[in-house]
């Protein structure tokens, strides 16, 4: 009996892939046996590496190709020179090319997840299984950049808890940021999981807003939905314009500073901002206009004095200001920062948030996440509190001023507010559902309604629209 080399290679590759994926899934907290299921294993890889759509397509194509191979091997009706056999060959070849493309996209996500060189993609092209075995069992490889953040589908519920909520019925405000996230879901094989549900509010221009919530409450997921990076079933308006419908044009009006700094350390501050201006400002900006914009940003952020120094020589606070400056180059209307004070001491963090206060006072909307809110809370206009309900779905528990928040929760500090809505197993009081429903009733009462809370935002939002 003659065994083809292709069959031997396929068996070896399937075994390597299964063994490697099993280990990778276990390292990431997933069920290892998913590695044995054709299609499902790419679903999981895509989910873990932040390549959800590519993983789903790769998984579907793997299953379809497998079924076609079995069907052809069993009946052999596509062999020969018939027109049907030719069409089948073309179809199979097309599926193979598509499968390679989507599997390479998944590879790009896994490469990022393990923090390894993109050169690994060449080996993946020939043997994905060997790559997974090396990454999964190698002592020097750890999955540190999971595409799923702490608000991931694995810990989210299949449906929101049945408690009161806010439903938007009025038109979006003509100014400021209008947020109506009806739901943000992810597909986990044949099941849909909810990450966010029913978050409605309006933020006026000129506001510095603190986004609060415990681990898994949906802070990063909400930010990604607002910016359009990961679109939800939502309506987002920025100063009267639909962000989702006009994303290609409005995305330059949104600035996002992630927690991890993405800077070229061996370049000067001035050149870093000049390059940002060259890449991000519209083509109609001439050289002088770009230069003037860079000078303006450096002056506003206190970077002009050390503009010729290397980025690598700057302090943590200065690097964070450089990251902020790169986003401010385009003069965004909405500015979002994920833990900008991470790793900074109290004095430097205070100075950084004072800069953000100045940016907000210029008429922009600034939203920030910080794990040490009480040292700078006096600088903020409003707070957004997210909490996971009984079914682990992110919901809106409060939106208003810090003073209103203290009264609403009956707590003296922002950190104690977060503890009140955190689950008991996380060191909290487990009162999330209570405050989610209380806030919905408060909004309904302020709007003069009696149907359990149907309105387009907090009482503060209604006052803003009435002006």
C-alpha positions in Angstrom: 0.0 0.0 0.0 1.5 3.3 -1.0 1.0 6.2 1.3 1.4 9.7 -0.3 3.8 12.1 1.2 1.0 14.7 1.3 -1.0 12.5 3.6 2.0 11.9 5.9 2.6 15.6 6.1 -1.0 16.4 6.8 -1.1 13.9 9.7 2.1 15.2 11.2 0.9 18.8 10.9 -2.5 18.0 12.5 -0.7 16.3 15.4 1.7 19.2 15.9 -1.0 21.8 15.7 -3.2 19.9 18.2 -0.3 19.5 20.7 0.9 23.0 20.3 -2.6 24.6 20.4 -3.5 22.5 23.4 -0.7 24.0 25.4 -1.3 27.6 24.1 -5.0 27.4 25.0 -4.1 26.1 28.5 -1.6 29.0 29.0 -4.4 31.5 28.1 -7.0 29.9 30.3 -9.0 28.2 27.5 -10.1 24.6 27.3 -7.3 22.6 25.8 -9.5 20.0 24.0 -10.6 22.8 21.6 -7.3 22.2 19.9 -8.6 18.9 18.6 -11.7 20.3 16.9 -11.2 21.4 13.3 -12.6 25.0 12.9 -13.0 25.6 16.6 -9.3 25.8 17.2 -9.0 28.8 14.8 -12.0 30.4 16.4 -10.2 30.2 19.7 -6.8 31.4 18.3 -8.5 34.3 16.7 -10.3 35.2 19.9 -7.2 35.0 22.0 -5.1 37.1 19.6 -7.6 39.8 18.9 -8.3 38.4 15.3 -11.9 37.4 15.9 -13.1 37.8 12.3 -10.0 36.2 10.8 -10.2 33.3 13.2 -13.8 32.6 12.3 -13.2 32.7 8.6 -10.1 30.5 8.9 -12.1 28.0 11.0 -15.0 27.9 8.6 -12.7 27.4 5.6 -10.8 24.6 7.5 -14.1 22.8 8.1 -15.4 23.3 4.5 -12.1 22.1 3.1 -12.1 19.0 5.4 -15.6 18.1 4.4 -14.9 18.4 0.7 -11.8 16.2 1.1 -13.8 13.5 2.9 -16.6 13.7 0.3 -14.2 13.5 -2.6 -12.2 10.7 -1.0 -15.3 8.7 -0.2 -17.1 9.0 -3.6 -14.4 10.0 -6.0 -17.0 11.7 -8.3 -14.8 14.7 -8.9 -11.9 12.7 -10.4 -11.2 12.9 -14.0 -11.4 15.5 -16.8 -15.1 16.3 -16.6 -16.3 19.8 -16.3 -17.6 19.1 -12.8 -14.1 17.9 -11.8 -12.5 21.0 -13.2 -14.9 23.3 -11.4 -14.3 21.4 -8.2 -10.5 21.8 -8.6 -10.9 25.6 -9.1 -13.2 25.8 -6.1 -10.8 23.8 -3.9 -7.9 25.9 -5.0 -9.8 29.1 -4.2 -10.7 27.8 -0.8 -7.0 26.9 -0.2 -5.8 30.4 -1.1 -8.4 32.0 1.1 -7.5 29.6 4.0 -3.9 30.6 3.7 -4.7 34.3 3.8 -6.9 34.1 6.9 -4.5 31.7 8.7 -1.7 34.2 8.1 -3.8 36.9 9.5 -4.4 34.8 12.6 -0.7 34.2 12.7 -0.1 38.0 12.8 -2.3 38.2 15.9 -0.6 35.2 17.6 2.8 36.7 16.8 1.7 39.9 18.6 0.2 37.9 21.4 3.6 36.2 22.1 5.6 39.4 21.4 7.9 37.6 18.9 9.3 38.8 15.6 7.1 38.8 12.5 9.8 36.7 10.9 8.0 33.8 12.6 5.3 34.2 10.0 7.5 32.5 7.4 7.7 29.3 9.5 4.0 29.5 10.1 3.4 29.5 6.4 5.0 26.1 6.1 4.0 24.6 9.5 1.6 26.5 11.9 1.8 23.4 14.2 5.5 23.6 14.7 5.2 27.3 15.6 2.5 26.6 18.2 4.6 23.8 19.7 7.6 26.1 20.1 5.6 29.0 21.5 3.5 26.7 23.7 6.3 24.7 25.3 9.3 27.0 24.9 10.5 28.4 28.2 11.0 31.9 26.8 7.6 32.4 25.3 4.6 33.7 27.2 1.2 35.0 25.8 1.5 38.6 27.2 -0.6 40.5 24.7 -3.9 38.7 24.7 -6.4 40.2 22.2 -9.1 39.7 24.8 -8.8 42.2 27.5 -10.1 41.8 31.0 -13.6 42.4 29.7 -13.3 39.3 27.4 -16.0 37.0 26.2 -14.8 34.2 28.5 -16.1 35.9 31.6 -19.1 37.7 30.0 -22.7 36.5 30.3 -25.0 35.0 27.7 -27.7 37.7 28.5 -27.9 40.8 30.7 -29.5 40.5 34.1 -33.2 41.4 34.2 -32.9 44.7 36.0 -33.9 48.2 35.0 -32.0 50.1 32.4 -31.9 53.2 30.3 -33.3 53.2 26.8 -32.6 56.0 24.4 -35.6 57.6 22.7 -34.5 61.2 22.0 -32.3 62.3 19.2 -28.5 62.7 19.7 -27.3 66.0 21.0 -26.0 68.4 18.3 -22.9 69.1 20.4 -20.6 67.0 22.6 -20.3 63.2 22.6 -23.6 61.2 22.5 -23.1 57.5 23.4 -25.8 54.9 23.0 -24.3 51.4 23.1 -27.3 49.1 22.8 -25.1 46.0 23.1 -21.6 44.8 22.4 -21.4 41.1 21.9 -19.0 38.5 20.7 -19.7 35.1 19.2 -18.1 32.2 21.0 -18.5 29.3 18.6 -22.3 28.8 18.6 -23.0 31.0 21.6 -23.3 34.8 21.8 -21.8 36.5 24.9 -22.6 40.0 26.0 -19.8 42.4 27.0 -21.8 45.6 27.3 -25.5 46.4 27.4 -27.6 49.6 27.4 -25.1 52.4 28.0 -26.6 55.8 27.2 -25.2 59.2 28.1 -24.1 62.6 26.6 -20.8 64.3 27.5 -20.7 68.1 26.9 -17.7 69.7 25.2 -15.1 71.0 27.5 -15.5 68.1 29.9 -12.8 66.1 31.7 -14.4 62.7 32.4 -13.2 59.9 34.6 -14.1 56.3 33.6 -14.4 54.1 36.6 -15.1 50.4 37.0 -13.6 47.3 38.4 -11.8 44.5 36.6 -14.0 43.2 33.7 -16.6 46.0 34.0 -16.1 46.9 30.3 -14.0 50.1 30.4 -11.7 49.2 27.5 -14.5 47.6 25.6 -16.5 50.8 25.9 -13.6 52.9 24.8 -13.1 50.7 21.8 -16.8 51.0 20.9 -16.7 54.8 21.3 -13.6 55.2 19.1 -14.9 52.7 16.5 -11.9 50.5 16.9 -14.2 47.6 17.8 -17.7 48.7 16.7 -20.7 47.7 18.7 -24.4 47.8 18.1 -24.3 51.4 18.9 -25.0 55.0 17.9 -22.1 57.4 18.6 -22.4 61.0 17.6 -19.5 63.5 17.9 -20.7 67.1 17.7 -23.7 66.2 15.6 -22.0 63.7 13.3 -22.5 60.0 13.3 -19.0 58.5 14.0 -19.7 55.1 12.7 -21.3 56.2 9.4 -18.5 58.8 8.8 -15.7 56.9 10.4 -13.1 57.4 7.6 -13.5 61.2 8.0 -14.1 61.5 11.7 -11.5 59.0 13.0 -8.9 61.9 12.8 -11.1 63.8 15.3 -10.5 61.1 17.9 -7.2 60.8 19.8 -6.4 57.7 21.7 -3.3 57.3 24.0 -3.0 53.6 25.1 -1.4 52.6 28.4 1.7 51.2 26.6 3.8 53.9 25.0 4.6 53.5 21.3 7.6 55.8 20.9 10.8 55.6 18.9 13.4 56.0 21.7 16.3 56.9 19.5 14.7 60.0 18.0 14.4 63.5 19.4 11.2 64.9 20.8 10.9 67.5 18.1 11.4 64.9 15.3 8.9 62.5 16.9 6.2 65.2 16.8 7.3 66.4 13.3 6.9 62.9 12.0 3.5 62.6 13.6 2.5 65.8 11.9 3.7 64.6 8.6 1.8 61.3 8.8 -1.4 62.5 10.4 -2.2 66.1 9.3 -4.2 66.6 6.1 -2.3 66.8 2.9 -3.3 70.5 2.5 -1.1 71.5 5.5 2.1 72.9 4.1 5.5 72.7 5.9 5.1 75.9 7.9 1.6 75.0 9.1 2.9 71.6 10.3 5.8 73.2 12.0 3.5 75.8 13.7 1.2 73.0 14.9 4.2 71.1 16.4 5.4 74.2 18.2 1.9 74.9 19.6 1.6 71.3 20.9 5.1 71.4 22.5 4.3 74.7 24.2 0.9 73.4 25.5 2.6 70.3 27.0 5.8 71.9 28.3 8.0 70.0 25.9 9.7 72.9 24.1 12.6 73.1 26.5 13.9 69.6 25.8 12.8 69.3 22.2 16.2 68.3 21.0 16.8 65.6 23.6 16.4 61.9 22.8 13.1 60.3 23.8 15.0 57.5 25.6 16.5 60.0 28.0 13.2 61.5 29.1 11.4 60.7 32.3 8.2 58.6 32.5 6.1 61.7 32.8 7.8 63.4 29.8 7.3 60.3 27.7 3.7 60.2 28.5 3.4 63.9 27.5 5.1 63.1 24.2 2.6 60.3 23.5 -0.2 62.8 24.3 1.4 65.3 21.9 1.5 62.8 19.1 -2.3 62.5 19.3 -2.9 66.2 19.9 -1.2 67.0 16.6 -4.5 66.5 14.7 -6.4 68.7 17.1 -8.9 66.0 18.0 -12.3 66.9 19.4 -12.4 63.7 21.5 -9.3 62.6 23.5 -9.2 59.3 25.4 -6.3 58.1 27.6 -5.9 54.6 29.2 -4.1 55.0 32.5 -1.9 58.0 31.5 -0.5 58.1 35.1 0.6 54.5 35.2 4.0 54.3 36.9 4.1 58.0 37.8 4.4 59.4 41.3 1.8 61.7 42.8 3.4 65.0 41.8 4.1 64.1 38.2 0.7 62.5 37.8 -1.0 65.6 39.2 0.9 67.8 36.7 -0.1 65.5 33.9 -3.8 65.6 34.7 -3.6 69.4 35.1 -2.4 69.4 31.4 -5.4 67.3 30.5 -7.7 69.8 32.4 -6.3 72.5 30.2 -6.9 70.5 27.1 -10.5 70.0 28.2 -10.9 73.7 28.9 -10.1 74.4 25.3 -13.4 72.9 24.4 -12.5 69.3 23.9 -13.8 66.2 25.5 -11.2 64.2 27.5 -12.0 60.8 28.9 -9.4 59.1 31.2 -9.0 55.8 33.0 -6.9 55.8 36.1 -6.5 53.3 39.0 -5.6 56.1 41.5 -8.5 58.5 40.9 -8.8 60.2 44.3 -5.5 62.1 44.0 -6.8 64.1 41.0 -10.6 63.8 41.3 -11.0 67.5 41.9 -9.9 68.2 38.3 -12.8 66.1 36.8 -16.2 67.4 35.7 -18.0 64.0 35.5 -17.5 60.4 36.3 -18.8 57.3 34.4 -19.2 54.2 36.6 -19.4 50.8 34.9 -20.3 47.7 36.7 -20.9 44.0 35.9 -24.4 42.9 36.6 -25.4 39.5 38.1 -24.8 37.9 34.7 -21.3 39.5 34.3 -22.4 42.0 31.6 -21.0 45.6 31.7 -23.7 48.1 32.5 -24.0 51.8 33.4 -24.2 52.3 37.2 -23.8 56.1 37.3 -23.0 59.2 35.3 -22.7 62.6 36.8 -20.4 64.9 38.7 -18.0 63.5 41.4 -20.1 65.2 44.1 -23.3 63.6 42.8 -21.5 60.3 42.6 -20.5 60.4 46.3 -24.1 61.2 47.3 -25.5 58.5 45.0 -23.3 55.7 46.3 -23.0 57.0 49.8 -19.3 56.7 49.6 -16.6 59.3 50.3 -14.0 58.3 47.7 -13.9 57.1 44.1 -12.1 53.9 45.1 -14.8 53.1 47.6 -17.4 53.7 44.9 -15.7 51.1 42.7 -15.5 48.6 45.6 -19.3 49.0 46.2 -20.1 47.7 42.7 -17.3 45.1 42.5 -18.3 41.5 43.0 -17.7 40.0 46.5 -15.2 37.5 45.3 -13.2 40.4 44.0 -13.1 42.2 47.3 -16.2 44.3 46.7 -19.6 44.7 48.2 -21.5 43.0 45.3 -24.1 45.8 44.9 -23.8 46.4 41.2 -27.4 45.4 40.3 -28.7 47.6 43.0 -27.0 50.7 41.7 -27.6 49.9 38.0 -31.3 49.8 38.7 -31.2 52.8 41.1 -29.5 54.9 38.5 -32.1 53.9 35.8 -34.9 55.0 38.2 -33.2 58.3 38.9 -32.9 59.1 35.2 -36.5 58.2 34.6 -37.7 60.3 37.5 -35.6 63.3 36.4 -37.1 63.0 32.9 -40.6 62.9 34.3 -41.3 59.4 33.2 -43.0 56.5 35.0 -42.1 53.5 32.8 -38.9 52.4 34.5 -36.3 54.5 32.9 -36.5 55.3 29.2 -34.3 58.3 28.3 -31.2 59.3 26.5 -28.9 59.9 29.4 -28.4 61.1 32.9 -30.2 64.2 34.4 -27.0 66.2 33.5 -27.5 65.3 29.9 -31.1 66.6 29.8 -29.9 69.9 31.3 -27.2 70.1 28.7 -29.7 69.7 25.8 -32.1 72.2 27.3 -29.5 75.0 27.2 
